[in-house]
Amino acid sequence: MSDGGTPATGTVTTRVPARLDRLPWSRWHWMIVVGLGTVWILDGLEVTVVGSVAGRIAEDGSGLAITDAQVTGVAAALYVAGACSGALFFGRLTDRFGRKKLFMVTLAVYLAATAMTALSFSAWWFFLFRFLTGFGIGGEYAAINSAIDELIPSKYRGRVDLIINGSYWLGAMGGALLSVVALDTDLFPQDIGWRLAFGLGVVLGLVILLVRRHVPESPRWMLIHGRAEKAERLVDDVEREVERETGRPLPPPAGEMTVHQRGTIGFGEIARTVFRGYPRRATLGFALFVGQAFLYNAITFGFGSLLVRFFDVPSGTTGYFFAVIAFGNFLGPLLLGPLFDTWGRRPMIAGTYLLSGLLLFGTAALFGAGVLDATTMTICWSVVLFFASAGASSAYLTVSEIFPMETRAMSIAFFYAVGTAAGGISGPLVFAGLTESGEVSDAVLAFCIGAALMIAAGLVALFFAVAAEGRALEDIAPPLSVSDEPEAAGRPRDTARESGRPGG
């Protein structure tokens, strides 16, 4: 058994997954949440700053010859295209080389590209580094979500994953309020303030990088990749730390599994596993990501321009309105997250998608009737996104827990990339194209497209969502490396594949 360097291969029987799942919440888990989860704050800051400063960047004297529609349409689509590409590129590397190496690399890519965005001197430079910033963020999605789910106990996995993904909106609040200050020409020149807004993202990213150095590799990944001894020692250290913190011994772990260790797994085997072994789950992942990607990428990038165009809100004050809907977005996962672990995945995923879609149809009708102003429009969106945010966060949770461990990062990357390419690239372009006309009916159509996609995803979840609450990852989808003897987590491998009933 190799301790480092070249991994060993062979067969090992272990209780590491069961030992991790039976841990009570501790300071060690908080370190993981802070080190890994806070990057979503950066993503929220990044996206919101662009949406909030779009009007200012497009003005004469900003230092860039670029239009409002190019910022909220072309640049936004390039950011999302970069995120899709980065997710696929780094997702494969994350499954092959480990979670820790890649979540350090992807953050470094994000930091460098964001710094270069702040130094933009022309439209092509701005477009290029928006793409590369997205490239780093996409890699973060794959590396971080897989690591979080493998390190957090099954009892808390749903709520923690949702709240972490929902923390994006804390960054969105910060970005919205930051843009108000950065765009105040009494404080900063017109061509400097928006650059400082991007620069703050670099500073925050450096702080997160310092914390992240202490986050360990996933013991589950180490087990399968020939580093079982290191995985056992890591869990030994964590257990001792938790026992010192709680002052009482831990209960014995329930269940063990035997795995055939291997170095790498081919992309062909990953694809066969996901699409042939779990077709219902693949359909579910695709539907959830398309719905939330269209809605969120369109509105996040375009809400500030909508306020300016339809309600004559000054470009320098749109951040106040966006901070309100960002707060509603964060409250959704925070307050509804525990219900995903108690009421269950299927009713909560389906319910949040369906309800947000219906509420968005109602908002579109009110907007079309001309009865909304900037304030009431913001309130309506806050209510819609309270539910939509919990649903959108559950998309990442879903694809990170319903496929085998060897495919986890790549599964997250694939469904994020394909779903976001379908909804996230088209969303900003469609939204910008429709709202740029200044016609209320065109904006209503954009709202209705987003609502319809959310409802369609909710209906898919109603039938195909997996009852994963409180279950070990190895029970939801046994690793490909699990030996048929003994049964993984007390359950034969073949019976864990999709059955004929909904939920699989």
C-alpha positions in Angstrom: 0.0 0.0 0.0 1.5 3.3 -1.1 1.5 6.3 1.2 2.1 8.8 -1.5 3.7 9.3 -4.8 2.6 6.5 -7.1 -0.7 5.0 -5.7 -1.0 1.4 -4.9 -3.6 -0.9 -6.4 -5.3 -3.8 -4.8 -8.3 -4.7 -2.7 -9.1 -3.0 0.6 -11.9 -3.4 3.1 -12.7 -0.1 5.0 -15.1 1.7 7.2 -13.9 5.2 6.3 -17.2 6.3 4.6 -19.3 5.1 7.6 -16.9 6.7 10.0 -17.2 10.1 8.2 -21.0 9.8 8.1 -21.5 9.2 11.8 -19.5 12.2 12.9 -21.4 14.9 14.8 -21.0 18.5 13.5 -17.7 20.0 14.6 -15.2 22.8 14.1 -13.5 20.6 11.5 -16.7 20.7 9.4 -16.9 24.5 9.8 -13.4 24.7 8.4 -14.5 22.8 5.3 -17.5 25.0 4.9 -15.5 28.2 5.1 -12.6 26.9 3.1 -14.6 25.5 0.2 -18.1 27.0 0.4 -17.1 30.7 0.5 -16.0 30.6 -3.1 -19.7 30.9 -4.1 -19.6 34.3 -2.4 -16.9 35.3 -4.9 -19.0 33.9 -7.8 -22.0 35.9 -6.6 -19.9 39.0 -6.2 -18.4 38.6 -9.7 -21.7 38.1 -11.6 -23.6 40.8 -9.7 -20.9 43.4 -10.2 -21.0 42.9 -14.0 -24.8 43.2 -14.0 -24.7 46.2 -11.7 -22.0 48.1 -13.5 -23.1 47.3 -17.0 -24.8 50.6 -17.5 -21.7 52.5 -16.3 -19.2 50.6 -18.4 -21.3 51.3 -21.4 -21.2 55.1 -20.8 -18.7 57.4 -22.4 -15.7 57.9 -20.2 -15.7 54.4 -18.7 -12.4 53.5 -20.5 -14.1 50.8 -22.6 -15.8 51.1 -26.0 -18.6 48.7 -25.2 -22.4 48.7 -25.1 -24.8 47.8 -22.4 -26.2 44.8 -24.4 -22.6 43.6 -25.0 -21.9 43.5 -21.3 -25.2 41.8 -20.3 -25.4 39.7 -23.4 -22.1 38.8 -25.0 -19.8 39.1 -22.0 -22.3 37.3 -19.8 -22.6 34.5 -22.4 -18.8 34.2 -22.6 -18.6 34.0 -18.8 -21.0 31.1 -18.8 -19.4 29.5 -21.8 -16.1 29.7 -19.9 -17.7 28.2 -16.8 -19.1 25.3 -18.9 -15.7 24.6 -20.5 -13.9 24.9 -17.2 -16.3 22.5 -15.5 -15.6 19.8 -18.1 -11.9 20.4 -18.2 -11.3 20.5 -14.5 -14.0 18.0 -13.6 -12.1 15.3 -15.4 -8.9 16.3 -13.7 -10.7 16.4 -10.3 -11.8 12.8 -10.6 -8.3 11.8 -11.8 -5.9 13.8 -9.6 -8.0 14.5 -6.5 -10.3 17.2 -5.1 -7.6 19.2 -3.2 -5.2 19.8 -6.0 -7.9 21.0 -8.3 -9.8 23.3 -5.9 -6.4 25.1 -5.4 -5.7 25.4 -9.1 -9.2 26.5 -10.1 -9.2 29.3 -7.5 -5.8 30.5 -8.8 -7.2 30.7 -12.3 -10.2 32.7 -11.1 -8.0 35.2 -9.2 -5.7 35.8 -12.2 -8.5 36.3 -14.7 -10.5 38.6 -12.4 -7.4 40.8 -11.9 -7.0 41.0 -15.6 -10.6 41.9 -16.1 -10.1 44.9 -13.8 -7.3 46.0 -16.1 -9.4 45.9 -19.2 -8.5 48.5 -21.8 -10.7 47.3 -24.7 -13.8 45.2 -25.3 -11.9 42.2 -26.6 -9.8 42.1 -23.5 -12.9 42.3 -21.3 -14.5 39.5 -23.2 -11.4 37.3 -23.1 -11.0 37.5 -19.3 -14.7 37.2 -18.6 -14.4 33.8 -20.4 -11.3 32.9 -18.4 -12.9 34.0 -15.1 -15.8 31.7 -15.9 -13.3 29.0 -16.8 -12.0 29.0 -13.2 -15.4 29.3 -11.6 -16.7 26.3 -13.6 -13.8 24.2 -12.3 -14.7 25.3 -8.8 -18.2 23.9 -9.2 -16.9 20.5 -10.0 -14.1 20.3 -7.5 -15.9 21.9 -4.6 -19.3 20.2 -4.7 -17.7 16.8 -5.0 -15.4 17.5 -2.0 -18.2 19.0 0.1 -20.5 16.0 -0.3 -17.7 13.5 0.4 -16.7 15.3 3.6 -20.0 16.3 5.2 -22.0 13.7 7.2 -25.1 12.3 5.5 -27.4 13.7 8.1 -26.4 17.2 7.2 -25.4 16.9 3.6 -28.6 18.3 2.1 -28.9 21.5 4.1 -25.1 22.2 4.1 -24.9 21.8 0.3 -27.9 24.0 -0.2 -26.7 26.7 2.1 -23.2 26.7 0.7 -24.5 27.0 -2.9 -26.9 29.6 -1.6 -24.1 31.6 -0.2 -23.6 32.8 -3.7 -26.2 35.4 -2.9 -24.3 36.8 0.0 -21.7 37.7 -2.6 -24.5 39.0 -4.8 -25.6 41.3 -2.0 -22.0 42.5 -1.5 -21.5 43.0 -5.2 -24.7 45.0 -5.5 -23.9 47.3 -2.6 -20.3 47.5 -3.6 -21.3 48.7 -7.1 -23.3 51.6 -5.5 -20.1 52.8 -3.8 -17.8 52.0 -6.8 -20.1 53.9 -9.2 -20.4 57.0 -7.1 -18.4 59.5 -9.2 -18.1 61.7 -6.1 -15.8 59.0 -4.7 -14.1 57.5 -7.7 -13.6 58.6 -11.3 -15.9 57.1 -13.9 -13.2 54.8 -15.4 -11.8 53.6 -12.0 -14.8 52.7 -9.8 -15.9 49.6 -11.8 -12.3 48.4 -11.9 -12.1 48.6 -8.1 -15.2 46.5 -7.8 -13.5 43.7 -9.7 -10.3 44.2 -7.7 -12.1 43.5 -4.4 -13.0 40.0 -5.7 -9.3 39.3 -6.1 -8.6 40.4 -2.5 -11.4 38.2 -1.1 -10.2 35.3 -3.2 -6.7 35.6 -1.8 -8.1 35.3 1.8 -10.1 32.2 0.8 -7.0 30.7 -0.7 -5.2 31.0 2.6 -8.0 29.2 4.5 -8.4 26.5 1.8 -4.8 25.3 2.2 -6.0 23.5 5.4 -8.9 21.7 3.8 -7.8 18.0 3.3 -8.2 15.7 0.4 -11.4 13.6 0.3 -10.7 10.3 2.2 -13.3 8.6 -0.1 -11.3 9.6 -3.2 -8.0 8.5 -1.5 -9.5 5.0 -0.8 -10.3 4.3 -4.4 -7.0 5.8 -5.7 -4.7 3.6 -3.7 -4.1 5.8 -0.7 -6.1 3.9 1.9 -3.5 4.3 4.6 -3.5 8.1 4.3 -7.3 8.0 4.3 -7.4 6.0 7.5 -4.9 8.3 9.2 -6.8 11.4 8.2 -10.1 10.0 9.6 -8.2 8.9 12.8 -7.1 12.5 13.3 -10.5 13.9 12.7 -12.1 11.5 15.1 -9.7 12.4 17.8 -10.3 16.1 17.2 -14.1 15.6 17.4 -13.9 13.5 20.6 -11.8 16.2 22.3 -14.3 18.8 21.2 -17.4 16.9 22.3 -15.8 15.2 25.4 -17.4 11.8 24.6 -16.5 8.8 22.5 -18.0 8.4 19.0 -20.4 5.6 18.4 -19.2 2.6 16.3 -19.5 3.0 12.5 -22.2 1.1 10.8 -21.1 -0.9 7.7 -18.0 -1.4 5.7 -17.1 -1.8 2.1 -14.5 -3.6 0.0 -13.0 -1.7 -3.0 -10.7 -2.6 -5.8 -8.3 0.3 -5.9 -7.3 1.8 -9.3 -5.5 4.8 -10.5 -7.7 6.3 -13.2 -11.1 5.6 -14.8 -11.7 6.1 -18.5 -14.2 8.7 -19.8 -16.0 5.9 -21.7 -16.7 4.0 -18.5 -17.9 7.2 -16.8 -20.3 7.9 -19.7 -21.6 4.3 -19.7 -22.2 4.4 -16.0 -24.1 7.7 -16.0 -26.2 7.3 -19.1 -26.8 3.5 -19.3 -26.8 2.7 -15.6 -28.8 5.7 -14.5 -30.9 7.1 -17.4 -33.6 8.5 -15.1 -31.1 10.3 -12.9 -29.3 11.7 -16.0 -32.7 13.1 -17.3 -33.3 14.6 -13.9 -29.9 16.3 -13.7 -30.3 17.8 -17.2 -33.8 19.1 -16.5 -32.8 20.8 -13.2 -29.8 22.5 -14.6 -31.4 23.8 -17.8 -34.3 25.3 -15.9 -32.3 27.1 -13.2 -29.5 28.1 -15.6 -31.8 30.0 -18.0 -33.7 31.7 -15.2 -30.6 32.7 -13.1 -28.1 33.7 -15.8 -30.7 35.8 -17.6 -32.0 37.6 -14.5 -28.7 37.9 -12.7 -26.9 39.5 -15.6 -29.9 41.6 -16.8 -31.9 42.8 -13.8 -30.0 46.1 -13.5 -30.5 46.9 -17.2 -34.2 46.0 -16.9 -34.6 48.5 -14.0 -32.9 51.2 -16.0 -34.8 50.6 -19.2 -38.3 50.0 -18.0 -38.4 52.0 -14.7 -35.9 54.8 -15.3 -33.8 53.8 -12.3 -30.4 55.6 -12.4 -27.6 53.1 -13.3 -25.7 54.0 -10.1 -28.5 52.9 -7.8 -29.6 49.6 -9.3 -27.4 47.9 -6.7 -29.8 48.7 -3.9 -32.6 46.8 -5.7 -30.4 43.9 -6.5 -29.3 43.6 -2.9 -32.9 43.1 -1.9 -33.5 40.2 -4.3 -30.1 38.7 -3.4 -31.2 38.6 0.2 -34.3 36.8 -0.7 -32.3 34.3 -2.7 -30.0 33.6 0.3 -33.0 33.2 2.7 -34.4 30.4 0.5 -31.6 27.8 0.9 -31.0 29.0 4.5 -34.6 28.5 5.7 -35.7 25.7 3.3 -32.5 23.7 3.3 -33.2 21.6 6.5 -36.5 20.4 4.9 -34.5 18.7 2.1 -33.1 16.5 4.9 -36.4 16.0 6.8 -39.3 16.2 4.3 -37.1 14.7 1.7 -35.4 15.5 -1.7 -38.3 14.7 -4.0 -41.1 16.9 -2.5 -38.7 19.8 -1.9 -36.9 19.8 -5.2 -40.2 19.4 -7.2 -42.0 21.9 -5.0 -39.4 24.7 -5.2 -39.2 24.4 -8.9 -42.9 24.3 -9.5 -43.8 27.0 -7.1 -41.1 29.4 -8.4 -42.3 28.8 -12.0 -45.9 29.6 -11.1 -45.0 32.7 -9.2 -42.8 33.9 -12.1 -45.8 33.5 -14.5 -47.7 35.7 -12.0 -45.0 38.3 -12.0 -44.9 38.4 -15.8 -48.7 39.0 -15.9 -48.4 41.9 -13.4 -45.5 43.4 -15.3 -47.4 43.1 -18.6 -50.4 44.7 -17.1 -48.3 47.7 -16.1 -49.1 47.6 -12.4 -45.6 47.2 -11.1 -43.0 49.8 -10.4 -39.3 49.3 -9.6 -40.0 48.5 -5.9 -42.9 46.1 -6.4 -41.1 44.4 -9.3 -38.2 43.8 -6.9 -40.5 42.4 -4.2 -42.1 40.0 -6.7 -38.7 38.8 -7.9 -37.6 38.3 -4.3 -40.5 36.0 -3.6 -40.0 34.1 -6.8 -36.3 33.7 -6.2 -36.8 32.7 -2.5 -38.1 29.4 -3.8 -36.1 29.2 -7.0 -32.8 29.6 -5.2 -33.4 26.6 -3.0 -34.4 24.6 -6.1 -31.3 25.8 -8.1 -29.0 24.9 -5.2 -30.6 21.4 -5.0 -29.5 20.8 -8.7 -25.9 20.8 -7.6 -26.7 18.7 -4.6 -28.6 16.2 -6.7 -26.0 15.5 -9.4 -23.2 15.3 -6.8 -24.9 12.6 -4.8 -26.8 10.3 -7.2 -23.9 9.0 -9.2 -20.9 6.7 -8.2 -18.0 8.4 -6.5 -15.6 7.8 -9.4 -17.8 9.8 -11.7 -18.9 12.5 -9.2 -16.8 15.5 -10.2 -17.3 14.7 -13.9 -21.0 14.2 -13.4 -21.3 17.6 -11.8 -19.2 19.1 -14.6 -21.2 17.5 -17.4 -24.7 18.4 -16.2 -23.6 21.8 -15.2 -21.9 22.4 -18.6 -24.6 20.9 -20.8 -27.5 22.3 -18.7 -25.9 25.7 -18.4 -24.9 25.8 -22.1 -28.5 25.1 -23.0 -30.0 27.6 -20.5 -27.2 29.8 -19.3 -25.7 30.9 -22.6 -29.1 31.3 -24.3 -30.6 33.0 -21.2 -28.5 36.2 -21.2 -28.7 36.5 -25.0 -32.4 35.9 -25.2 -33.1 38.2 -22.2 -30.8 41.0 -23.5 -32.2 40.7 -27.0 -35.8 40.9 -25.8 -35.4 43.6 -23.1 -33.2 45.8 -25.4 -36.2 46.5 -27.6 -37.8 48.4 -24.7 -41.1 46.6 -25.4 -42.9 45.3 -22.3 -44.4 42.4 -24.2 -40.9 41.2 -25.1 -39.7 41.3 -21.5 -42.9 39.4 -20.5 -42.0 36.7 -23.0 -38.5 36.4 -21.5 -40.1 35.9 -18.0 -42.5 33.3 -19.3 -39.7 31.2 -21.0 -37.9 31.1 -17.7 -41.1 30.1 -15.8 -41.9 27.4 -18.3 -38.5 25.8 -18.0 -38.7 25.8 -14.1 -42.1 24.1 -14.2 -40.9 21.5 -16.7 -37.9 20.7 -14.4 -40.2 20.5 -11.4 -42.4 17.9 -13.2 -39.3 15.8 -14.0 -38.2 16.0 -10.4 -41.7 14.9 -9.2 -41.2 11.6 -11.0 -37.4 11.0 -11.1 -35.9 12.7 -8.0 -34.0 10.2 -5.7 -34.9 9.9 -2.0 -31.3 10.5 -1.0 -31.9 12.2 2.4 -29.9 10.7 5.3 -28.4 8.0 3.1 -24.7 7.3 2.7 -23.3 8.2 -0.8 -22.2 4.6 -1.2 -25.8 3.5 -0.6 -27.4 6.0 -3.1 -24.9 4.9 -5.9 -22.3 2.2 -5.0 -18.8 3.1 -6.3 -17.7 1.3 -9.4 -14.7 0.0 -7.5 -16.8 -1.7 -4.9 -16.3 -5.4 -4.7 -19.3 -7.7 -4.8 -18.1 -9.2 -1.5 -19.0 -8.0 1.0 -22.0 -5.8 0.0 -21.4 -2.1 0.0 -23.1 -0.5 3.0 -25.2 -3.6 3.4 -26.7 -3.5 0.0 -25.9 -5.4 -3.2 -24.4 -3.3 -6.0 -26.9 -4.3 -8.7 -30.0 -3.4 -6.6 -28.8 0.1 -6.1 -29.2 0.8 -9.8 -32.3 2.4 -11.1 -35.5 0.4 -10.5 -38.7 0.8 -12.5 -40.3 3.0 -9.9 -39.9 6.8 -9.8 -36.9 8.1 -8.1 -34.7 5.1 -9.0 
